[in-house]
Amino acid sequence: MLCKGNLPISLGLATLSLSASASTSLAAPEIKEFRLTINGEGTQVDSGETIKVRLANGKVLMVAIHQNQAKKFSASYFSFVHDRRVNVTSADLGNDAV
């Protein structure tokens, strides 16, 4: 069961509930950084947010999603790991590049 605030949503083998309280408003729905899906049921989650996952046997797991500080860049002939704060770009200079 997915829970946002106090509103549960049914899930087959597990139950999720967000530990942070959700505010209700008539504005557009809040878009979060990630989407967590378990058994086909999903919820949106921000990095660092903790979610309670209740298994069918009643056991509760605390799940948190965090971004790595490193990120991988891949191109045709090479790849490397770099700091997430750095944005890497590439450009094809064509066959005539010296």
A tleap script that builds the chain and sets N, CA, C and O, in Angstrom:
source leaprc.protein.ff14SB
mol = sequence {
  NMET LEU CYS LYS GLY ASN LEU PRO ILE SER
  LEU GLY LEU ALA THR LEU SER LEU SER ALA
  SER ALA SER THR SER LEU ALA ALA PRO GLU
  ILE LYS GLU PHE ARG LEU THR ILE ASN GLY
  GLU GLY THR GLN VAL ASP SER GLY GLU THR
  ILE LYS VAL ARG LEU ALA ASN GLY LYS VAL
  LEU MET VAL ALA ILE HIE GLN ASN GLN ALA
  LYS LYS PHE SER ALA SER TYR PHE SER PHE
  VAL HIE ASP ARG ARG VAL ASN VAL THR SER
  ALA ASP LEU GLY ASN ASP ALA CVAL
}
set mol.1.N position { 0.850 -1.156 0.000 }
set mol.1.CA position { 0.000 0.000 0.000 }
set mol.1.C position { 0.902 1.226 0.000 }
set mol.1.O position { 1.795 1.336 0.840 }
set mol.2.N position { 0.678 2.153 -0.935 }
set mol.2.CA position { 1.403 3.412 -0.974 }
set mol.2.C position { 0.648 4.417 -0.131 }
set mol.2.O position { -0.571 4.536 -0.255 }
set mol.3.N position { 1.346 5.141 0.720 }
set mol.3.CA position { 0.699 6.141 1.556 }
set mol.3.C position { 1.347 7.489 1.329 }
set mol.3.O position { 2.562 7.628 1.465 }
set mol.4.N position { 0.561 8.464 0.990 }
set mol.4.CA position { 1.049 9.837 0.899 }
set mol.4.C position { 0.309 10.604 1.975 }
set mol.4.O position { -0.900 10.815 1.878 }
set mol.5.N position { 1.034 11.018 2.997 }
set mol.5.CA position { 0.368 11.616 4.154 }
set mol.5.C position { -0.426 10.523 4.840 }
set mol.5.O position { 0.150 9.548 5.323 }
set mol.6.N position { -1.731 10.672 4.889 }
set mol.6.CA position { -2.581 9.654 5.499 }
set mol.6.C position { -3.441 8.932 4.480 }
set mol.6.O position { -4.385 8.238 4.859 }
set mol.7.N position { -3.141 9.077 3.192 }
set mol.7.CA position { -3.955 8.461 2.153 }
set mol.7.C position { -3.272 7.209 1.617 }
set mol.7.O position { -2.329 7.330 0.835 }
set mol.8.N position { -3.708 6.014 2.005 }
set mol.8.CA position { -3.075 4.787 1.528 }
set mol.8.C position { -3.522 4.405 0.121 }
set mol.8.O position { -4.664 4.655 -0.264 }
set mol.9.N position { -2.624 3.803 -0.638 }
set mol.9.CA position { -2.925 3.258 -1.959 }
set mol.9.C position { -2.490 1.797 -1.922 }
set mol.9.O position { -1.373 1.500 -1.499 }
set mol.10.N position { -3.340 0.894 -2.352 }
set mol.10.CA position { -3.088 -0.538 -2.238 }
set mol.10.C position { -1.914 -0.998 -3.093 }
set mol.10.O position { -1.756 -0.553 -4.229 }
set mol.11.N position { -1.095 -1.886 -2.548 }
set mol.11.CA position { 0.038 -2.517 -3.225 }
set mol.11.C position { -0.047 -4.020 -2.939 }
set mol.11.O position { -0.459 -4.410 -1.846 }
set mol.12.N position { 0.328 -4.855 -3.882 }
set mol.12.CA position { 0.226 -6.296 -3.717 }
set mol.12.C position { 1.000 -6.882 -2.551 }
set mol.12.O position { 0.386 -7.371 -1.602 }
set mol.13.N position { 2.338 -6.850 -2.586 }
set mol.13.CA position { 3.150 -7.532 -1.582 }
set mol.13.C position { 3.763 -6.609 -0.542 }
set mol.13.O position { 4.304 -7.095 0.452 }
set mol.14.N position { 3.700 -5.304 -0.731 }
set mol.14.CA position { 4.357 -4.388 0.198 }
set mol.14.C position { 3.501 -3.154 0.412 }
set mol.14.O position { 2.592 -2.866 -0.367 }
set mol.15.N position { 3.803 -2.436 1.473 }
set mol.15.CA position { 3.118 -1.184 1.780 }
set mol.15.C position { 4.166 -0.086 1.896 }
set mol.15.O position { 5.173 -0.258 2.582 }
set mol.16.N position { 3.937 1.034 1.235 }
set mol.16.CA position { 4.838 2.180 1.315 }
set mol.16.C position { 4.119 3.318 2.004 }
set mol.16.O position { 2.917 3.498 1.804 }
set mol.17.N position { 4.824 4.087 2.806 }
set mol.17.CA position { 4.255 5.329 3.326 }
set mol.17.C position { 5.367 6.350 3.434 }
set mol.17.O position { 6.459 6.041 3.911 }
set mol.18.N position { 5.093 7.564 2.992 }
set mol.18.CA position { 6.084 8.626 3.063 }
set mol.18.C position { 6.146 9.135 4.487 }
set mol.18.O position { 5.114 9.368 5.116 }
set mol.19.N position { 7.350 9.308 4.994 }
set mol.19.CA position { 7.484 9.795 6.364 }
set mol.19.C position { 7.245 11.297 6.449 }
set mol.19.O position { 6.873 11.801 7.509 }
set mol.20.N position { 7.450 12.014 5.355 }
set mol.20.CA position { 7.192 13.455 5.351 }
set mol.20.C position { 5.711 13.693 5.117 }
set mol.20.O position { 5.081 12.968 4.347 }
set mol.21.N position { 5.153 14.690 5.766 }
set mol.21.CA position { 3.725 14.965 5.576 }
set mol.21.C position { 3.514 15.671 4.252 }
set mol.21.O position { 4.303 16.533 3.863 }
set mol.22.N position { 2.461 15.306 3.571 }
set mol.22.CA position { 2.138 15.909 2.280 }
set mol.22.C position { 1.069 16.974 2.499 }
set mol.22.O position { 0.079 16.739 3.192 }
set mol.23.N position { 1.275 18.135 1.910 }
set mol.23.CA position { 0.272 19.189 2.053 }
set mol.23.C position { -0.719 19.099 0.902 }
set mol.23.O position { -0.359 18.729 -0.216 }
set mol.24.N position { -1.949 19.435 1.182 }
set mol.24.CA position { -2.989 19.378 0.160 }
set mol.24.C position { -3.229 20.775 -0.378 }
set mol.24.O position { -3.353 21.733 0.385 }
set mol.25.N position { -3.294 20.886 -1.691 }
set mol.25.CA position { -3.595 22.172 -2.296 }
set mol.25.C position { -4.256 21.931 -3.641 }
set mol.25.O position { -4.267 20.808 -4.144 }
set mol.26.N position { -4.803 22.983 -4.217 }
set mol.26.CA position { -5.447 22.870 -5.514 }
set mol.26.C position { -4.466 23.150 -6.646 }
set mol.26.O position { -4.858 23.159 -7.813 }
set mol.27.N position { -3.203 23.379 -6.321 }
set mol.27.CA position { -2.176 23.647 -7.324 }
set mol.27.C position { -1.832 22.360 -8.080 }
set mol.27.O position { -2.312 21.280 -7.737 }
set mol.28.N position { -1.003 22.492 -9.103 }
set mol.28.CA position { -0.562 21.333 -9.885 }
set mol.28.C position { 0.130 20.333 -8.975 }
set mol.28.O position { 0.720 20.726 -7.969 }
set mol.29.N position { 0.068 19.035 -9.311 }
set mol.29.CA position { 0.693 18.021 -8.467 }
set mol.29.C position { 2.205 18.248 -8.368 }
set mol.29.O position { 2.849 18.696 -9.317 }
set mol.30.N position { 2.742 17.930 -7.206 }
set mol.30.CA position { 4.174 18.099 -6.960 }
set mol.30.C position { 4.965 17.058 -7.749 }
set mol.30.O position { 4.646 15.870 -7.712 }
set mol.31.N position { 5.979 17.501 -8.449 }
set mol.31.CA position { 6.851 16.606 -9.192 }
set mol.31.C position { 8.124 16.429 -8.383 }
set mol.31.O position { 8.771 17.404 -8.001 }
set mol.32.N position { 8.474 15.186 -8.129 }
set mol.32.CA position { 9.672 14.904 -7.350 }
set mol.32.C position { 10.763 14.364 -8.259 }
set mol.32.O position { 10.525 14.062 -9.429 }
set mol.33.N position { 11.949 14.249 -7.711 }
set mol.33.CA position { 13.151 13.915 -8.468 }
set mol.33.C position { 13.143 12.490 -9.030 }
set mol.33.O position { 13.632 12.267 -10.137 }
set mol.34.N position { 12.605 11.538 -8.296 }
set mol.34.CA position { 12.621 10.137 -8.697 }
set mol.34.C position { 11.224 9.532 -8.595 }
set mol.34.O position { 10.350 10.064 -7.911 }
set mol.35.N position { 11.032 8.415 -9.284 }
set mol.35.CA position { 9.810 7.618 -9.151 }
set mol.35.C position { 10.236 6.239 -8.682 }
set mol.35.O position { 11.007 5.565 -9.366 }
set mol.36.N position { 9.745 5.808 -7.525 }
set mol.36.CA position { 10.038 4.496 -6.951 }
set mol.36.C position { 8.848 3.590 -7.231 }
set mol.36.O position { 7.713 3.923 -6.891 }
set mol.37.N position { 9.111 2.436 -7.856 }
set mol.37.CA position { 8.040 1.498 -8.190 }
set mol.37.C position { 8.355 0.144 -7.556 }
set mol.37.O position { 9.453 -0.389 -7.719 }
set mol.38.N position { 7.376 -0.406 -6.829 }
set mol.38.CA position { 7.478 -1.737 -6.225 }
set mol.38.C position { 6.225 -2.493 -6.616 }
set mol.38.O position { 5.112 -2.038 -6.352 }
set mol.39.N position { 6.401 -3.643 -7.243 }
set mol.39.CA position { 5.269 -4.476 -7.682 }
set mol.39.C position { 4.270 -3.706 -8.539 }
set mol.39.O position { 3.061 -3.909 -8.425 }
set mol.40.N position { 4.771 -2.830 -9.388 }
set mol.40.CA position { 3.914 -2.101 -10.304 }
set mol.40.C position { 3.251 -0.860 -9.729 }
set mol.40.O position { 2.641 -0.100 -10.480 }
set mol.41.N position { 3.347 -0.629 -8.439 }
set mol.41.CA position { 2.778 0.566 -7.803 }
set mol.41.C position { 3.923 1.523 -7.505 }
set mol.41.O position { 4.953 1.117 -6.967 }
set mol.42.N position { 3.743 2.786 -7.854 }
set mol.42.CA position { 4.829 3.729 -7.676 }
set mol.42.C position { 4.450 4.961 -6.901 }
set mol.42.O position { 3.274 5.271 -6.711 }
set mol.43.N position { 5.480 5.660 -6.457 }
set mol.43.CA position { 5.322 6.936 -5.794 }
set mol.43.C position { 6.510 7.800 -6.163 }
set mol.43.O position { 7.585 7.284 -6.469 }
set mol.44.N position { 6.327 9.109 -6.136 }
set mol.44.CA position { 7.422 10.020 -6.418 }
set mol.44.C position { 8.183 10.297 -5.134 }
set mol.44.O position { 7.593 10.446 -4.064 }
set mol.45.N position { 9.518 10.366 -5.258 }
set mol.45.CA position { 10.382 10.513 -4.095 }
set mol.45.C position { 11.505 11.484 -4.435 }
set mol.45.O position { 12.033 11.459 -5.546 }
set mol.46.N position { 11.867 12.332 -3.489 }
set mol.46.CA position { 13.034 13.194 -3.643 }
set mol.46.C position { 14.251 12.516 -3.043 }
set mol.46.O position { 14.125 11.660 -2.167 }
set mol.47.N position { 15.424 12.898 -3.514 }
set mol.47.CA position { 16.670 12.370 -2.982 }
set mol.47.C position { 16.747 12.680 -1.491 }
set mol.47.O position { 16.498 13.813 -1.080 }
set mol.48.N position { 17.085 11.691 -0.687 }
set mol.48.CA position { 17.190 11.864 0.758 }
set mol.48.C position { 15.893 11.640 1.513 }
set mol.48.O position { 15.907 11.568 2.742 }
set mol.49.N position { 14.780 11.528 0.816 }
set mol.49.CA position { 13.491 11.303 1.459 }
set mol.49.C position { 13.407 9.843 1.908 }
set mol.49.O position { 13.824 8.942 1.180 }
set mol.50.N position { 12.873 9.611 3.095 }
set mol.50.CA position { 12.749 8.260 3.640 }
set mol.50.C position { 11.326 7.754 3.454 }
set mol.50.O position { 10.358 8.475 3.697 }
set mol.51.N position { 11.217 6.509 3.022 }
set mol.51.CA position { 9.920 5.878 2.786 }
set mol.51.C position { 9.840 4.607 3.619 }
set mol.51.O position { 10.808 3.852 3.706 }
set mol.52.N position { 8.694 4.379 4.225 }
set mol.52.CA position { 8.470 3.127 4.952 }
set mol.52.C position { 7.874 2.123 3.985 }
set mol.52.O position { 6.895 2.421 3.301 }
set mol.53.N position { 8.458 0.929 3.923 }
set mol.53.CA position { 7.946 -0.146 3.089 }
set mol.53.C position { 7.489 -1.264 4.018 }
set mol.53.O position { 8.291 -1.837 4.754 }
set mol.54.N position { 6.190 -1.570 3.979 }
set mol.54.CA position { 5.645 -2.643 4.816 }
set mol.54.C position { 5.455 -3.875 3.940 }
set mol.54.O position { 4.702 -3.853 2.967 }
set mol.55.N position { 6.151 -4.950 4.303 }
set mol.55.CA position { 6.056 -6.203 3.564 }
set mol.55.C position { 4.758 -6.922 3.915 }
set mol.55.O position { 4.096 -6.582 4.895 }
set mol.56.N position { 4.403 -7.912 3.114 }
set mol.56.CA position { 3.165 -8.672 3.337 }
set mol.56.C position { 3.155 -9.344 4.715 }
set mol.56.O position { 2.089 -9.538 5.299 }
set mol.57.N position { 4.340 -9.700 5.239 }
set mol.57.CA position { 4.408 -10.358 6.551 }
set mol.57.C position { 4.365 -9.352 7.702 }
set mol.57.O position { 4.484 -9.747 8.863 }
set mol.58.N position { 4.197 -8.050 7.400 }
set mol.58.CA position { 4.085 -7.029 8.429 }
set mol.58.C position { 5.393 -6.329 8.768 }
set mol.58.O position { 5.380 -5.301 9.445 }
set mol.59.N position { 6.506 -6.859 8.320 }
set mol.59.CA position { 7.808 -6.253 8.604 }
set mol.59.C position { 7.911 -4.912 7.871 }
set mol.59.O position { 7.526 -4.802 6.707 }
set mol.60.N position { 8.434 -3.893 8.564 }
set mol.60.CA position { 8.572 -2.555 7.989 }
set mol.60.C position { 10.044 -2.277 7.700 }
set mol.60.O position { 10.903 -2.442 8.566 }
set mol.61.N position { 10.317 -1.853 6.474 }
set mol.61.CA position { 11.666 -1.476 6.071 }
set mol.61.C position { 11.693 0.022 5.829 }
set mol.61.O position { 10.725 0.581 5.313 }
set mol.62.N position { 12.783 0.679 6.193 }
set mol.62.CA position { 12.975 2.097 5.901 }
set mol.62.C position { 13.847 2.186 4.659 }
set mol.62.O position { 14.959 1.657 4.644 }
set mol.63.N position { 13.353 2.854 3.609 }
set mol.63.CA position { 14.057 2.958 2.339 }
set mol.63.C position { 14.345 4.426 2.071 }
set mol.63.O position { 13.451 5.267 2.163 }
set mol.64.N position { 15.603 4.733 1.736 }
set mol.64.CA position { 15.983 6.102 1.376 }
set mol.64.C position { 16.729 6.061 0.054 }
set mol.64.O position { 17.528 5.158 -0.196 }
set mol.65.N position { 16.462 7.040 -0.782 }
set mol.65.CA position { 17.132 7.137 -2.072 }
set mol.65.C position { 18.063 8.343 -2.030 }
set mol.65.O position { 17.642 9.451 -1.698 }
set mol.66.N position { 19.336 8.121 -2.370 }
set mol.66.CA position { 20.334 9.186 -2.388 }
set mol.66.C position { 21.080 9.147 -3.707 }
set mol.66.O position { 21.366 8.067 -4.225 }
set mol.67.N position { 21.400 10.310 -4.259 }
set mol.67.CA position { 22.206 10.361 -5.471 }
set mol.67.C position { 23.672 10.164 -5.112 }
set mol.67.O position { 24.145 10.652 -4.085 }
set mol.68.N position { 24.385 9.439 -5.977 }
set mol.68.CA position { 25.827 9.320 -5.817 }
set mol.68.C position { 26.467 10.668 -6.087 }
set mol.68.O position { 25.921 11.476 -6.838 }
set mol.69.N position { 27.621 10.918 -5.482 }
set mol.69.CA position { 28.346 12.164 -5.735 }
set mol.69.C position { 29.063 12.107 -7.072 }
set mol.69.O position { 29.469 13.138 -7.608 }
set mol.70.N position { 29.220 10.907 -7.613 }
set mol.70.CA position { 29.898 10.735 -8.897 }
set mol.70.C position { 28.873 10.364 -9.964 }
set mol.70.O position { 27.821 9.795 -9.674 }
set mol.71.N position { 29.208 10.699 -11.195 }
set mol.71.CA position { 28.338 10.442 -12.332 }
set mol.71.C position { 29.206 9.894 -13.463 }
set mol.71.O position { 30.380 10.251 -13.562 }
set mol.72.N position { 28.648 9.032 -14.320 }
set mol.72.CA position { 29.414 8.435 -15.413 }
set mol.72.C position { 29.052 9.106 -16.735 }
set mol.72.O position { 27.876 9.278 -17.053 }
set mol.73.N position { 30.076 9.481 -17.502 }
set mol.73.CA position { 29.894 10.009 -18.845 }
set mol.73.C position { 30.374 8.949 -19.821 }
set mol.73.O position { 31.455 8.389 -19.640 }
set mol.74.N position { 29.587 8.666 -20.855 }
set mol.74.CA position { 29.966 7.675 -21.866 }
set mol.74.C position { 29.858 8.286 -23.250 }
set mol.74.O position { 28.873 8.950 -23.576 }
set mol.75.N position { 30.880 8.054 -24.061 }
set mol.75.CA position { 30.887 8.473 -25.465 }
set mol.75.C position { 31.184 7.227 -26.295 }
set mol.75.O position { 31.275 6.127 -25.751 }
set mol.76.N position { 31.334 7.392 -27.596 }
set mol.76.CA position { 31.547 6.246 -28.492 }
set mol.76.C position { 32.774 5.410 -28.132 }
set mol.76.O position { 32.711 4.181 -28.144 }
set mol.77.N position { 33.891 6.071 -27.810 }
set mol.77.CA position { 35.143 5.344 -27.618 }
set mol.77.C position { 35.710 5.424 -26.206 }
set mol.77.O position { 36.758 4.838 -25.937 }
set mol.78.N position { 35.055 6.125 -25.311 }
set mol.78.CA position { 35.577 6.230 -23.951 }
set mol.78.C position { 34.457 6.559 -22.979 }
set mol.78.O position { 33.370 6.983 -23.374 }
set mol.79.N position { 34.740 6.357 -21.712 }
set mol.79.CA position { 33.824 6.754 -20.644 }
set mol.79.C position { 34.657 7.077 -19.413 }
set mol.79.O position { 35.772 6.579 -19.263 }
set mol.80.N position { 34.118 7.905 -18.540 }
set mol.80.CA position { 34.821 8.231 -17.303 }
set mol.80.C position { 33.822 8.676 -16.246 }
set mol.80.O position { 32.683 9.030 -16.548 }
set mol.81.N position { 34.280 8.647 -14.999 }
set mol.81.CA position { 33.458 9.052 -13.858 }
set mol.81.C position { 33.900 10.447 -13.437 }
set mol.81.O position { 35.095 10.740 -13.398 }
set mol.82.N position { 32.940 11.300 -13.125 }
set mol.82.CA position { 33.251 12.665 -12.725 }
set mol.82.C position { 32.319 13.118 -11.620 }
set mol.82.O position { 31.314 12.464 -11.342 }
set mol.83.N position { 32.648 14.229 -10.992 }
set mol.83.CA position { 31.829 14.804 -9.936 }
set mol.83.C position { 30.470 15.216 -10.502 }
set mol.83.O position { 30.405 15.799 -11.584 }
set mol.84.N position { 29.405 14.926 -9.798 }
set mol.84.CA position { 28.043 15.210 -10.245 }
set mol.84.C position { 27.814 16.696 -10.500 }
set mol.84.O position { 26.972 17.056 -11.324 }
set mol.85.N position { 28.550 17.564 -9.806 }
set mol.85.CA position { 28.355 19.008 -9.970 }
set mol.85.C position { 28.864 19.529 -11.310 }
set mol.85.O position { 28.557 20.656 -11.697 }
set mol.86.N position { 29.654 18.698 -12.029 }
set mol.86.CA position { 30.224 19.100 -13.314 }
set mol.86.C position { 29.370 18.535 -14.441 }
set mol.86.O position { 29.068 17.341 -14.453 }
set mol.87.N position { 28.978 19.386 -15.391 }
set mol.87.CA position { 28.235 18.931 -16.562 }
set mol.87.C position { 29.218 18.728 -17.709 }
set mol.87.O position { 29.948 19.646 -18.081 }
set mol.88.N position { 29.230 17.524 -18.262 }
set mol.88.CA position { 30.150 17.182 -19.338 }
set mol.88.C position { 29.385 17.200 -20.656 }
set mol.88.O position { 28.268 16.690 -20.742 }
set mol.89.N position { 29.987 17.785 -21.673 }
set mol.89.CA position { 29.403 17.769 -23.009 }
set mol.89.C position { 30.463 17.303 -23.999 }
set mol.89.O position { 31.655 17.320 -23.695 }
set mol.90.N position { 30.033 16.896 -25.161 }
set mol.90.CA position { 30.974 16.498 -26.206 }
set mol.90.C position { 30.482 17.066 -27.532 }
set mol.90.O position { 29.299 17.366 -27.696 }
set mol.91.N position { 31.408 17.205 -28.470 }
set mol.91.CA position { 31.051 17.718 -29.800 }
set mol.91.C position { 31.829 16.927 -30.842 }
set mol.91.O position { 33.020 16.666 -30.672 }
set mol.92.N position { 31.156 16.551 -31.911 }
set mol.92.CA position { 31.807 15.861 -33.028 }
set mol.92.C position { 32.353 16.943 -33.953 }
set mol.92.O position { 31.589 17.708 -34.542 }
set mol.93.N position { 33.686 17.002 -34.080 }
set mol.93.CA position { 34.316 18.030 -34.903 }
set mol.93.C position { 34.452 17.601 -36.348 }
set mol.93.O position { 34.967 18.353 -37.175 }
set mol.94.N position { 33.995 16.395 -36.661 }
set mol.94.CA position { 34.028 15.910 -38.045 }
set mol.94.C position { 35.371 15.294 -38.412 }
set mol.94.O position { 36.291 15.250 -37.595 }
set mol.95.N position { 35.474 14.822 -39.642 }
set mol.95.CA position { 36.699 14.146 -40.110 }
set mol.95.C position { 37.828 15.116 -40.422 }
set mol.95.O position { 38.985 14.697 -40.469 }
set mol.96.N position { 37.541 16.391 -40.635 }
set mol.96.CA position { 38.557 17.348 -41.020 }
set mol.96.C position { 39.229 18.026 -39.824 }
set mol.96.O position { 40.057 18.918 -40.011 }
set mol.97.N position { 38.884 17.616 -38.591 }
set mol.97.CA position { 39.477 18.237 -37.411 }
set mol.97.C position { 40.946 17.874 -37.300 }
set mol.97.O position { 41.327 16.722 -37.504 }
set mol.98.N position { 41.771 18.863 -36.975 }
set mol.98.CA position { 43.215 18.630 -36.842 }
set mol.98.C position { 43.577 18.648 -35.398 }
set mol.98.O position { 44.745 18.473 -35.053 }
savepdb mol mol.pdb
quit
